[in-house]
Amino acid sequence: MAILVTGGAGYIGSVVSEALLEDGQEVIALDNLSHGYPDAVPAGARLERGDVGDAGRLDEIFRQYAIDGVIHMAAFIEVGESVREPTKYLENNFARPLTLLEAMRRHKVRDFVLSSTAAVYGLPDATPIAESAPTRPINPYGSSKLMLETALAWQARSQGLRYAALRYFNAAGATAASGERHVPESHLIPLVLETAAGERPQLAIFGDDYDTPDGTCIRDYIHVRDLAEAHLIALRRLRDAPDAAESTAREAGAPQLATRAYNLGNGRGFSVREVIDAAERVCGKKIPVRLAPRRPGDPARLVAASDKMLAAGWRPRHTDLEEIIASAWRWKRQHAPAAKSQVSS
Ligand code: UFG
């Protein structure tokens, strides 16, 4: 039996594939390579080029392999771009995966793990944020993921889909083989490291007048390998312990959909300035910064309460911020020159 990992040639997809392989599972990575890299797919996983919105291609893949679960990570992830081009995000992140859900139904594949996001919460009333907090996205990216979560809930109710929506906070760090390479890069830690490496003259700090101790935004950084482990747990739970709440609700004819969302974070926030300070210690270099205006849509503070996944047995192991940054720095020094030449070629 195999797991279909959509977006398997991307940053988180490649690390999730690695974790599945180490767990002894067969991995089929489906990626349209619009943002992924074939060389990011770990040896041992099978790369199939294709799009989650292509029903014919999905039929081929579901016929070819004995797939018994799907981890869906293929998505556009740039919040700013989503504000400029909402339909691009709604189409790619919400509409196309509906074709995947239909293909799963046709081929009787029932287990689905969604890579969702803290962006579904918008501007939270309080932190740490629990899954029960109101979901009020403030950008099309967050909306596209929340709409897909809703589609999953309906599909669970009417078609027997078993799913978990994993709401990532700030994925960061690298394994020995897989790290972050977005083009263009917009995420804090890779940009800080590019600045440390002299590839950028300065890092722009987007606002220092937030209501936080040092005025810069606070985020909950979670090591990508810890994130990957949560996917294994989520899959195992779908197989072994289908959600009793939903079946009870369904049988009782309850109107509400049971939420099957899990936050994934360390429960500890670090400010932009704290990240820069930690990176200076890791890299042994001063990182030049300049103050820039606030980036639209940035909440001051996003910190997860991940009690639900912790109760399911999840134990994040790389929780130290310096350790997370050091893993990204190691990966960058070993792999980034090759990655860069590949991007420009
Ligand atoms: N930041 C800077 N300078 C930069 C880049 C980022 O100051 O050059 C700041 C941002 O303003 C923010 C923090 O660093 O306060 C973290 O920014 P990232 O872009 O690294 O991450 P986000 O918190 O904006 O986004 C992450 C994911 C998104 C997801 C979101 C959920 O990358 O995909 O969390 O809130 F939607």
Boltz pocket constraint, residues with backbone or C-beta under 6 A from the ligand:
constraints:
  - pocket:
      binder: B
      contacts: [[A, 77], [A, 78], [A, 79], [A, 117], [A, 118], [A, 119], [A, 141], [A, 168], [A, 169], [A, 170], [A, 171], [A, 186], [A, 187], [A, 188], [A, 189], [A, 191], [A, 203], [A, 204], [A, 205], [A, 206], [A, 207], [A, 217], [A, 218], [A, 219], [A, 272], [A, 295], [A, 298], [A, 299], [A, 302]]
      max_distance: 6.0
